[in-house]
Amino acid sequence: MKHDHRGFAAARAYAKNEAADRIRRFLPLVKRLAWHVHGSGRAGIEIEDLIQAGLVALTECAQRHDGPTEDGFAAYAKLRVRGAMVDLVRRSTPLSRSATERRRLLREKITALTNDLGRPPSDAELAAAMGLTERELADQQAADEPLRFETIDDAYSDSNAAFADDRPDAFAMLADDEMRGAVASAVADLPERLQMIIQLYFVEELNLAEIAEVLGVSIPRVHQLKAQALDKLRSALGEGYDIL
């Protein structure tokens, strides 16, 4: 059975033309929604960006929607286009809805007081008009301040003392933990008498004479036992443990 590929090509061309026609006819809808979203109080984003996001959503709708009625497509497209614009605003505005509303009310109160007083209001006058103390007003303004995002290259500098940290890095801490575990294991494998020598000398910090008195042996014998213990530890640990 042979397929008429010209029929498939014609169908694809028709679908493409239909989608392009729908995009042209619903472009005014995109612009109206963009102005509506732009005027909802969310500053910091351009109308052109909203229109662009809406056009992308409209194009996807026109390509995917195969509903038979124009009303059905209109409702579907309006929902998707507005949703795309709102998503763009949310991604671009690092403020919650409540913080944005508080900032809007504050701007309106400042404008009203400026018109009444003939000058910008003081912090005390503005706080009284808002029904807040000056401290509460300052805290609210600080909490509602938009976040600022800067690239790490612009914000960080190796020579800036603000970024200095005398704590060991993660690798040094891991290496230190591994070293402690290896030394503890090597000490545990020593004979009991040599373990005691290591304990008294390195942990209790007794000198050779004090250790000799504790063990009831001569000082040269303690020195000999200490040397034996260290030799066994170096042999067990291998290279990289020069601290012993």
N, C-alpha and C positions, 0 to 999 in steps of 0.2 A: 504493500500500500504506500503510495507516494503522498507526501504532505506538500501543500502549496505554501512555501515559505513567504511568498509575496503577501499572502493573507495575514500571516503573523506580523510581518513588517508593517502592514497597513494598520493592524490593530494597535501595535505599539505606538505608531505615529499619532493615531487618533487619541490614545490615552495621554500622550505627551502634550498634544495641543489642548486637550480638555483641561489638563492640570494648569497649563500656562494661562488659559482663559480664566480659570477660577482665581488664580493669583491676581490677575489684573482687576477683576471685578471686586475682589474683597480687599484690595489695597487700602481704600478709604477706611474700612473697618480697623485695619491695623493702626493707621494714623490716629483715629479717634481714641482707641484704647491706649495708645502710647501717651497721648496728652492727658488722658484721665489718670493713668498710673503716675505720670510725672507730677501731676498736681495734687497727689495724695499726701504730701508732706514729707516725702523721703528725698532729701537733698543729696547732692553728690553724684548724680548720674545724669548723663546727657540724653535729650530726647531722641537723638539719632541712634544711640545705643539701644534704646527701647524699641525703636522701629526695626532695627536690624534683627533683634531677637525675635520680634513678632513675625517678620518676613520668613525667617528660618522655620518657625513653627508652622506658618501658613503653607509654606512649600511642602513640608512633610505631610500636612493634612491633605493637601490637594493630590499628592502622589499616592497616599494610602487609602483615602476614603473613597469607597465605591458605592455609597448610598444612592438610591434612586432620586431622592428629592433634594431640592436646593435648600429648603428650610432645615432639613436634617444636617446638611453640610455646614450651613451658617452657624447653627448652635454648636456643632462640634468644633468648628474652627475658632469661634469666639472663646470657647473654654480653653482650648489649647494655646491660643495666642496670648490671652491674658495671663495664663499660668506661666508661660515662658518669661513674660515681662516681670511678673512678681518674683519669680525665682532669680532673675538677674538682679533685681533690686535687693533682695535678701542677701545674695552673695556679695554685693558691692557695698552694703551698708552695715558696718560692724556695730550697730546699735539695736537693742531690742525695741519692740513696738512701744512699750511703756516709756522707755528712755527718750525715744523720738517725740512722743506726745508731751512729755515734761519739758523738753527743749522748746517745742513749739509754743506752749503756754508761757514759758519764760520770755521768749522773744516778744510775744504779744503784750505781756505785762510791761516790759521795758519800753516798748513803743508807746503804750498808753500813758505811762508815767512821764516819758519825755515830752509828749504833747501837752500834758497837764502842767508840768513844772517849767517847761521851756528850756530844759537842760536834761542831760542824762541823770537818772536817779543814783543816789549813793547806795552802797550795799545795805545800809540800815533801812533806807526807804523801800528798797526793793524787797528785802526780807519781810518787812511789815506788811507790804501789799500782798505778798504771797502767803501770809499767815505762818511764817517760819522765823526762827531765830537766825542771826547772822551765821552761826556755826552750822545750823541745819542747811541753810542755803548754800554755803560753801561746800559742804559734804555732798549735796545733791548735784551741784555743778561738776564736782570732780568725778562723781560716779557716772554721770551722763556724758562725760567727755568722750568723743569718738576715739576708737583705737587707731593708732598709727602703725602702719606696716612698713618696715624698711628692709632693704636687702642686707644680708649678713655682711657683705663686703663693705657697705657704707657704715654699718653700725659697729663692727668689731675691729679691733686693732690689737696686735700682740704687744704693742708698746703702751697701751692704755692700762693704767693701774687699776681701773675699775673692774677689769676682767682678770686680775691676778688671783691666783688660788695656790696656796702653799700645800694643799692636800695632794697626796700621790694620785697619779692617774689610774685608770682601771687596770691597765696592764701591770703597773707596779704593784698594785694591791693583789692581783691574782698571783703574780710571781712570788710575792711575800708569803701568801697563804700556802702556796705549793712548797716553798722552802721550809716553812715551819713544819708542815706535815712530813716532809722527807727527813728532816733532822730528828723529829720526835720518833719516827719509825726506826731510824738508825740507832738512836740512843736506847730504845726498848730492846734491840737485839744484842746489846752489850751484856757481858757478864754482870752479875749483880754488884760486885765490888767496884767495877769500873763505872757503872751507872751512878753509884754513890759519889765517886770522885767528881764526876761531871756535875751532879746535883749540888754538892757542897761548894765547888769552885765557881761555877757559872751562875747558879741560881741563888744560893745562900751567900755567895761572894766572900767565902772564908779564904784566908791565905793558907800557904802550904803548912805553916807551923800549926795553925788552928786545926787543919784537917788531920795532920799527924796526931794531934792530941785526941781528936774525936775517934780516930780509927785505932789508936794505940800502936802506931808504927813510927819509923823514923821519917824525918823530912825528906832525905834522898829517896826513900821508898815511895813516898807520896808523889814526888816529882817523876819517878819512873812509871808509876801507875797512870798518872795524868798523861804522860807522853804516849803510853800504850793506848789509852782510851781515844786520844785525838787521832792517832795513826789508824785505828780501826774505823773511826767515823769518816776520815778522809777517804779511806779505801771503799767504804760502803756507799758514800755519796757521790764519788767521782769528781769531775771538774766542775767549776762554777760555784764552789762553796768555800771561798777564800776566807770567809769570816772566822773560820775555826783555826 
